[in-house]
Amino acid sequence: MHNVLLCETKTLPKEKIVSTLGSEKVLQPSSEKLTFEPNSRSIALASTKRSVAWGSEKGNISEEQPIISDELSYCEKHFEKTHFRKPCGRYSVSLPFKENIQENVNLGDFRSIASKRLDQLRRRLDCDPKLNNLYTKFIEEYLSLDHMEEITNIDDITSEEGFFLPHHGVLRAGNRSHPLRVVFNGSQKTDLDISLNDVLCKGGVIQDDLFSIMLRARKHAYFFSCDISHMFRQIEIHPHQRHFQKILWEKGLNEPVQIFKLKTVTYGTTPACYLSTRVLKQLSHDERENFPKETDIVLHDVYLHDILSGCSSLNELESLKTELTQLFKSAGMSLHKWCFSHSTNDFPDLHFDQSSEESITKTLGVLWNSSSDTFCFKVSPSTNHIFTERDVLSQIARIFDPLGLLGPVISKAKFFMQQLWLLKLEWHEKLPVPVAAEWASFVQSLPVLKKLNIPRFVLSENLESIILYGFSESSDLVLLLMFL
């Protein structure tokens, strides 16, 4: 299934179709079939289900400027006024409290709750030596990298200002480089039924959407991906706000409880994603004169902390890697997990972290085989034998396909979901036997997607022109194919 013909090229005598962007059946519900009783519950339920099923894929690229919410506008002004760059190049930012909230806000009794969570964590760690070892190393690394500081002043220890972040660990099976993820909970409610996240602004999304980034990644003959190491923790929080990021830690049973202040942007707080991506935008603005090409990559080819970009020649690739490294180094950040679309054995001077032959890489949630330079798919079918409407929707959501490459497969599943709506079943109600058998057959066929490999690179060398062709068919099941 490496070469899948999705169009007939002989109908276009003067132009050669070198690849397809993808295909997807867009199912439009028939007004004759989808009828509901005229009561608000049915209409509201249908609207909710349809928005969940059909609203998860955003494949539209618009040249219109995105609508900026009032909150994002407020956060932008707040960032401009409060951020600064230290002499070493690192950025320092301020937590954006909501407009009607003062920074000395009383959040209630947060310490006793954090203490209870620590006791629970300690019991868990004492029962699991592996987890205990990983957690201790995480805390020690946090401290050694100067990403947090211990509070030793008695006045600060007894102070009731700020907030304590409860934390716990999640083991990630199969992740050899980062087997433990520590989660800081900024949404923990206090006795006043309020949390730190309740008084902070979320900001908003200021990076390009996933579809656009993934689509642009397919135009590069030489493609690479990398990751900004500990991105959040390379950005400092202003010292006068760090008491809102206090944590409790106990090295072992009967050991004294220590209090630390986290000094950097912390994952688990509402504005963390906005602040970190806003710093990247600021970095591209501040360093545009020194790194013109690389700052464009930061603006358009970065999704949170993942970079997906490339170029048309090997010489340019070597330059991009060097200059990108220098650009982020100027802000106290480093890049790692480099992966390249060609064998690194052929280009030893590039010093990529991962050879193309080592493994399949997950790139923004999409599996990429760097050895063959193809996108591949791994679907985890449900093991249930009794299906409900909730199970069906859950399975559909697990097929992650931002580029629409699995459109025909996902569309079949969504069409099945439409038919379920006609039955007006409850979310937890078992599917009728014939309907359940049809869905079971579909689920059992999903593993065949592992055999599918879609070339990442959609162009060819020495192109004279690029023409986009489109074809559509009007029917109950509308088929839309676009070719490049």
C-alpha positions in Angstrom: 0.0 0.0 0.0 3.0 2.3 -0.4 1.7 3.6 -3.8 -1.9 4.5 -3.7 -3.4 6.0 -6.8 -6.0 8.5 -5.9 -6.5 10.2 -9.2 -6.2 9.5 -13.0 -3.3 11.5 -14.3 -3.9 11.0 -18.0 -6.9 13.4 -17.9 -4.4 16.2 -17.4 -2.0 15.9 -20.4 0.2 18.9 -19.8 0.7 18.7 -16.0 1.9 15.9 -13.9 0.2 15.2 -10.5 3.1 14.3 -8.3 1.1 13.8 -5.1 -2.2 14.2 -3.2 -2.8 16.4 -0.2 -5.3 13.9 1.1 -8.9 12.9 0.7 -11.9 12.9 2.8 -15.6 12.1 2.5 -17.5 14.9 4.0 -20.9 13.5 5.2 -23.8 15.8 5.0 -26.8 14.6 7.0 -29.9 14.2 4.9 -32.8 16.3 6.0 -35.2 13.5 5.2 -33.5 11.0 7.4 -32.5 13.1 10.4 -35.8 14.0 12.0 -36.2 14.7 15.7 -39.2 15.1 17.9 -40.0 18.8 18.4 -38.7 19.1 21.9 -35.7 21.0 23.2 -34.0 17.9 24.7 -33.8 16.1 21.3 -32.6 19.2 19.5 -30.0 20.1 22.1 -28.7 16.5 22.2 -28.5 16.2 18.5 -26.7 19.5 18.3 -24.2 18.5 21.0 -23.4 15.1 19.4 -23.0 16.6 15.9 -20.7 19.3 17.1 -18.5 16.7 18.9 -18.4 14.3 16.0 -18.0 16.8 13.1 -16.2 19.7 14.9 -13.0 17.9 15.8 -11.2 18.4 12.5 -10.3 21.9 11.3 -8.9 21.6 7.8 -9.6 25.1 6.7 -6.8 27.5 5.9 -8.0 31.1 5.9 -6.2 34.3 5.1 -8.4 36.2 7.4 -6.9 37.5 10.7 -8.0 35.4 13.7 -10.5 36.9 16.0 -8.7 38.1 19.2 -10.7 37.6 22.3 -10.9 40.2 25.0 -8.9 38.0 27.3 -6.2 37.5 24.8 -6.0 41.2 24.1 -5.7 41.9 27.8 -2.9 39.2 28.1 -1.1 40.7 25.2 -1.1 44.2 26.8 -0.1 42.6 30.1 2.8 40.8 28.5 4.1 43.9 26.7 4.1 45.8 30.0 5.6 43.2 32.3 8.0 41.0 30.4 11.7 41.7 30.2 14.9 40.0 29.0 17.7 39.5 31.4 21.4 40.2 30.6 21.9 36.5 30.1 19.2 36.4 27.4 16.5 34.6 29.3 13.0 36.0 29.5 11.1 36.8 32.7 7.3 37.1 32.6 4.5 37.8 34.9 1.5 35.7 35.7 -1.6 37.4 34.2 -4.2 37.7 36.9 -7.7 38.5 35.8 -8.6 42.2 35.5 -10.8 42.2 38.6 -8.4 40.2 40.7 -5.7 41.8 42.9 -2.3 40.0 43.2 -2.7 39.8 47.0 -5.9 37.8 46.6 -6.8 35.5 49.5 -7.2 31.9 48.1 -8.0 30.3 51.4 -6.4 27.4 53.2 -4.2 25.8 50.5 -1.4 24.5 52.7 -3.4 21.8 54.5 -4.7 20.5 51.2 -1.2 20.4 49.7 0.0 18.6 52.9 -2.7 15.9 52.6 -1.8 15.4 48.9 1.9 15.1 49.9 1.0 12.4 52.5 -0.9 10.5 49.8 2.1 10.8 47.5 4.6 9.7 50.1 2.6 6.5 50.8 2.5 5.7 47.2 6.2 6.3 46.7 7.0 4.2 49.8 5.1 1.3 48.1 6.8 1.7 44.7 10.7 2.0 44.8 10.9 2.6 41.1 8.5 5.5 41.2 10.2 6.8 44.4 13.6 6.8 42.7 12.3 8.6 39.5 10.4 11.2 41.6 13.4 11.9 43.8 15.6 12.4 40.7 13.0 14.7 39.2 13.0 16.9 42.4 16.8 16.9 42.6 17.1 17.9 38.9 14.6 20.7 39.3 16.7 22.0 42.2 20.1 21.5 40.5 19.0 23.3 37.4 17.9 26.3 39.6 14.3 26.0 38.5 13.2 26.2 42.1 14.5 27.4 45.4 14.0 26.3 48.9 12.2 28.6 51.4 14.2 28.8 54.6 13.2 32.2 56.0 10.8 31.6 58.9 8.6 34.5 57.9 8.2 33.0 54.4 7.6 29.5 55.7 4.7 30.7 57.9 3.3 33.1 55.4 -0.2 32.4 54.3 0.2 34.4 51.1 0.3 32.8 47.7 -0.6 29.2 46.8 0.7 25.7 47.3 0.6 23.5 44.2 -0.2 19.8 44.9 1.7 17.4 42.7 1.7 13.8 41.7 3.5 11.5 39.2 2.3 9.7 36.1 4.4 6.8 34.8 4.5 6.7 31.0 5.0 3.1 29.8 7.3 2.9 26.7 8.8 6.3 27.2 12.5 5.6 27.9 13.7 9.2 27.9 11.0 10.5 30.2 9.3 7.6 32.0 7.8 9.9 34.7 5.7 13.0 34.3 5.1 15.1 37.3 1.9 17.1 37.3 1.4 20.3 39.2 -2.2 20.9 40.0 -3.1 24.6 39.7 -6.8 23.7 39.6 -6.9 22.3 43.2 -9.7 24.0 45.1 -9.2 25.4 48.6 -11.7 25.6 51.4 -13.0 28.8 49.7 -13.8 26.7 46.6 -11.3 28.6 44.6 -8.0 27.7 42.9 -5.0 29.5 41.5 -6.2 28.8 38.0 -9.5 30.4 38.8 -7.9 33.8 39.2 -5.5 33.6 36.2 -6.1 34.3 32.6 -5.6 31.5 30.1 -4.5 33.8 27.3 -5.1 32.1 24.0 -3.6 30.4 21.0 -1.1 32.5 19.1 0.7 29.9 17.1 -0.3 28.5 13.7 -2.8 25.7 13.8 -1.7 22.1 13.6 -3.1 21.4 10.1 -1.1 24.3 8.6 2.2 23.3 10.2 1.8 19.7 9.2 0.8 20.7 5.6 3.9 22.9 5.2 6.1 20.1 6.5 5.2 18.1 3.4 6.8 20.6 1.0 10.4 20.3 2.2 12.8 17.9 0.3 15.0 18.0 3.4 12.9 17.8 6.6 13.8 17.8 10.3 12.0 17.8 13.6 13.3 18.8 17.0 12.1 19.8 20.4 12.8 22.7 22.7 14.2 21.1 25.8 12.2 22.0 29.0 10.7 25.0 27.3 8.5 26.1 30.1 11.3 25.9 32.6 13.6 28.1 30.6 11.3 31.1 31.2 11.3 32.7 34.6 8.4 34.0 36.6 9.0 37.4 38.3 10.3 36.9 41.8 7.5 38.7 43.5 5.0 36.2 42.1 6.8 33.0 42.9 5.0 32.5 46.2 2.0 31.5 44.0 4.0 28.5 42.9 5.0 26.9 46.2 5.3 23.1 46.7 5.8 20.7 49.6 8.3 17.9 49.4 9.4 15.2 51.8 12.5 13.1 50.9 11.4 10.1 52.8 9.4 8.7 55.7 10.0 10.8 58.9 12.1 13.3 56.9 11.3 17.0 57.5 8.9 18.6 55.0 10.6 21.1 52.7 9.0 24.1 51.0 10.1 25.2 47.6 9.2 28.0 45.2 9.1 27.2 41.5 11.0 29.9 39.7 9.8 29.3 36.2 6.7 28.9 34.1 4.9 25.8 35.4 2.9 23.3 33.5 -0.4 22.9 35.2 -1.1 26.6 35.6 -3.6 28.1 33.2 -1.4 30.6 31.4 1.6 28.3 31.0 1.1 27.6 27.3 0.3 31.2 26.4 3.3 32.6 28.3 5.8 30.1 26.7 4.5 30.6 23.2 4.3 34.3 23.6 8.0 34.3 24.6 8.9 32.4 21.4 7.0 35.1 19.5 8.9 37.8 21.3 12.2 36.0 20.7 11.5 36.0 16.9 10.8 39.7 17.1 13.9 40.5 19.2 16.3 38.4 17.1 14.9 39.0 13.6 17.9 41.1 12.4 20.4 38.4 13.5 18.4 35.3 12.4 16.0 36.3 9.6 15.2 32.8 8.3 15.2 31.1 11.6 12.8 33.6 13.2 10.3 32.8 10.5 10.6 29.2 11.4 9.9 30.1 15.1 6.8 32.0 14.0 5.3 29.5 11.6 6.8 26.1 12.1 6.6 25.6 15.9 3.7 24.0 17.7 4.0 24.5 21.4 7.6 23.2 21.8 7.9 21.0 18.7 9.7 22.3 15.6 8.8 20.9 12.2 10.6 22.5 9.2 13.0 21.9 6.4 14.5 23.3 3.2 15.4 22.3 -0.3 19.2 21.6 0.0 21.6 20.0 2.3 23.8 23.0 2.7 20.8 25.1 3.8 19.8 22.4 6.2 23.2 22.5 7.9 23.0 26.3 8.2 19.4 26.1 9.6 20.4 23.6 12.3 23.4 25.7 13.4 21.5 29.0 13.3 18.4 27.7 15.1 20.6 26.3 17.8 22.3 29.7 18.3 18.9 31.5 18.2 17.5 29.5 21.1 20.8 29.5 22.9 20.6 33.3 23.0 17.4 33.0 25.1 18.9 30.3 27.4 17.1 27.5 25.6 18.4 24.4 23.9 17.1 22.1 21.1 17.2 18.3 21.3 15.6 15.2 19.8 16.8 16.1 16.3 15.5 13.8 13.6 16.2 14.0 9.9 14.3 12.7 6.8 17.5 11.3 5.3 20.0 8.8 6.7 22.3 10.7 9.1 25.1 8.2 8.1 25.4 10.1 4.9 25.7 13.4 6.7 27.8 12.8 9.8 28.6 16.5 10.2 25.0 17.3 11.1 25.2 15.4 14.4 21.5 14.6 14.7 20.4 13.0 18.0 18.4 10.2 16.3 19.4 8.2 13.3 16.7 7.6 10.8 17.0 3.9 11.1 16.5 3.8 14.9 12.7 4.1 15.3 9.5 5.6 14.2 9.1 9.1 15.5 5.9 10.7 16.8 5.7 14.1 15.2 2.9 16.3 16.7 1.0 13.1 17.4 1.5 11.7 13.9 3.8 8.7 13.4 6.6 9.5 10.9 9.0 6.8 9.6 12.1 8.9 9.0 13.8 5.9 7.3 11.3 5.8 4.5 10.2 9.4 5.0 6.5 8.4 5.2 3.6 8.9 7.6 2.3 5.8 9.1 -0.6 4.9 11.4 -1.1 2.9 14.6 -4.7 2.5 15.7 -5.7 0.9 19.1 -9.0 -0.8 18.4 -11.4 -1.1 21.3 -11.3 -4.4 23.1 -14.9 -4.1 24.2 -17.4 -6.7 23.1 -20.4 -4.7 24.2 -20.7 -1.3 22.5 -22.5 1.9 23.5 -22.8 5.2 21.7 -20.1 6.5 24.0 -17.8 3.7 22.9 -18.3 4.5 19.3 -17.5 8.1 19.7 -14.4 7.3 21.8 -13.0 5.0 19.1 -13.5 7.6 16.5 -11.7 10.2 18.6 -8.7 7.8 18.9 -8.0 7.9 15.2 -5.8 11.0 15.1 -5.5 12.3 11.6 -5.0 16.1 11.3 -4.1 16.0 7.6 -7.2 14.0 6.6 -5.2 11.2 5.1 -7.5 8.6 6.7 -10.6 10.6 5.6 -12.4 7.6 3.9 -12.0 5.5 7.1 -13.0 8.2 9.5 -15.9 9.2 7.3 -17.3 5.7 7.4 -17.1 5.8 11.2 -18.9 9.1 11.3 -21.6 8.0 8.9 -22.2 5.1 11.3 -22.4 7.6 14.1 -25.1 9.4 12.2 -27.2 6.3 11.9 -27.0 5.8 15.7 -28.5 9.3 16.2 -31.6 8.1 14.3 -32.0 5.3 16.9 -32.1 7.9 19.7 -30.2 5.8 22.1 -28.8 6.9 25.4 -25.0 7.3 25.8 -24.7 4.2 28.0 -27.3 2.1 26.2 -26.2 -1.1 24.5 -26.3 -1.0 20.7 -28.8 -3.4 19.1 -27.2 -6.7 18.0 -27.1 -6.1 14.2 -25.7 -2.5 14.7 -23.2 -3.7 17.2 -22.0 -6.5 14.8 -21.5 -3.9 12.1 -19.4 -1.7 14.3 -17.4 -4.7 15.6 -16.6 -5.6 12.0 -15.3 -2.0 11.4 -13.2 -2.0 14.6 -11.6 -5.3 13.8 -10.6 -4.0 10.4 -8.6 -1.0 11.8 -5.3 -2.8 12.3 -4.9 -2.9 8.5 -4.0 0.8 8.7 -0.6 -0.2 10.0 0.2 -1.3 6.5 -0.5 2.2 5.1 2.5 4.5 4.4 1.9 8.0 3.0 4.9 9.8 1.5 5.7 12.9 3.6 7.2 14.9 0.7 4.5 15.8 -1.8 6.5 17.8 -4.4 9.4 16.9 -6.7 12.7 18.6 -7.6 12.9 21.2 -10.3 9.3 22.2 -10.3 8.2 24.8 -12.8 4.8 25.4 -11.4 2.3 24.1 -8.8 -1.4 23.8 -9.7 -4.1 22.8 -7.2 -6.9 20.7 -8.7 -10.2 19.9 -7.0 -13.0 17.5 -7.6 -16.3 17.2 -5.8 -19.4 15.1 -6.2 -22.8 16.2 -4.9 -24.7 13.4 -3.1 -25.9 12.4 0.3 -22.2 11.4 0.9 -20.2 14.3 -0.5 -16.7 13.2 -1.7 -14.1 16.0 -1.9 -10.6 15.2 -3.3 -7.8 17.7 -3.8 -4.7 17.1 -5.8 -1.4 18.9 -6.1 
